[in-house]
């Protein structure tokens, strides 16, 4: 095991060095994590709010296969990026 000695270092300076190192590590961790907003799972209510539709419409679209739902037990979730992909441009 290595021994580290801090000679002529005040507790405040040591705390500042630790703070700077920790901040740097957290920034690197955040950059590597990079979860995009589209990867988020939405509940039924959140999906309805996002698409500005009624829950019955969401149910019909899911049953017709227009939107894909994912489930755990009795809960249903929708991927935000898949909801965006389901939107089609209108021809004018």
C-alpha positions as CSV (number, residue, x, y, z in Angstrom):
1,X,0.0,0.0,0.0
2,X,1.4,3.4,-0.9
3,X,1.6,6.2,1.6
4,X,0.9,9.8,0.6
5,X,2.1,12.7,2.7
6,X,0.9,16.2,2.4
7,X,3.7,18.5,3.6
8,X,2.9,22.2,4.1
9,X,-0.7,21.7,2.8
10,X,-3.5,23.3,4.7
11,X,-6.7,21.5,5.3
12,X,-8.5,24.1,3.1
13,X,-6.1,23.6,0.2
14,X,-6.5,19.8,0.5
15,X,-10.2,20.1,0.5
16,X,-10.0,22.3,-2.6
17,X,-7.8,19.8,-4.4
18,X,-10.2,17.0,-3.6
19,X,-13.2,19.1,-4.7
20,X,-11.5,19.9,-8.1
21,X,-10.7,16.2,-8.7
22,X,-14.2,15.1,-7.7
23,X,-15.8,17.7,-10.0
24,X,-13.6,16.6,-12.9
25,X,-14.5,12.9,-12.4
26,X,-18.3,13.7,-12.2
27,X,-18.1,15.7,-15.4
28,X,-16.4,12.8,-17.2
29,X,-19.0,10.4,-15.8
30,X,-21.8,12.6,-17.1
31,X,-20.3,12.8,-20.6
32,X,-19.9,9.1,-20.8
33,X,-23.5,8.4,-19.5
34,X,-25.3,10.6,-22.1
35,X,-28.9,9.3,-21.9
36,X,-30.9,11.1,-24.5
37,X,-34.4,12.3,-23.8
38,X,-35.8,10.1,-26.5
39,X,-34.6,6.9,-24.7
40,X,-37.1,7.6,-21.8
41,X,-40.0,5.3,-21.1
42,X,-43.3,7.1,-20.7
43,X,-46.4,5.9,-18.7
44,X,-49.8,5.9,-20.4
45,X,-50.6,9.3,-19.0
46,X,-47.3,10.8,-20.0
47,X,-47.7,9.4,-23.5
48,X,-51.2,10.8,-23.8
49,X,-49.9,14.2,-22.5
50,X,-46.9,14.1,-24.9
51,X,-49.1,13.3,-28.0
52,X,-52.0,15.5,-26.7
53,X,-54.5,12.7,-27.1
54,X,-57.1,10.9,-25.0
55,X,-56.2,7.6,-23.3
56,X,-58.9,5.8,-25.5
57,X,-57.1,7.0,-28.6
58,X,-53.8,5.6,-27.2
59,X,-55.5,2.3,-26.5
60,X,-56.9,2.1,-30.0
61,X,-53.6,3.0,-31.7
62,X,-51.8,0.4,-29.5
63,X,-54.3,-2.3,-30.4
64,X,-54.1,-1.5,-34.1
65,X,-50.3,-1.7,-34.0
66,X,-49.7,2.0,-34.8
67,X,-47.8,2.4,-31.5
68,X,-45.8,-0.3,-29.7
69,X,-46.3,-0.7,-25.9
70,X,-44.0,-2.4,-23.5
71,X,-45.2,-3.9,-20.2
72,X,-44.1,-5.0,-16.8
73,X,-46.7,-6.7,-14.8
74,X,-49.9,-4.7,-15.3
75,X,-48.1,-1.5,-16.3
76,X,-47.6,-0.3,-19.9
77,X,-44.8,2.0,-21.1
78,X,-44.1,3.7,-24.4
79,X,-40.7,4.7,-25.7
80,X,-40.6,8.4,-26.5
81,X,-38.4,8.0,-29.6
82,X,-40.9,5.4,-31.0
83,X,-43.8,7.8,-30.5
84,X,-41.8,10.5,-32.4
85,X,-41.0,8.0,-35.2
86,X,-44.8,7.1,-35.5
87,X,-45.6,10.7,-36.5
88,X,-45.9,11.1,-40.2
89,X,-45.7,14.3,-42.3
90,X,-49.0,15.5,-43.7
91,X,-49.4,16.1,-47.5
92,X,-50.7,19.5,-48.3
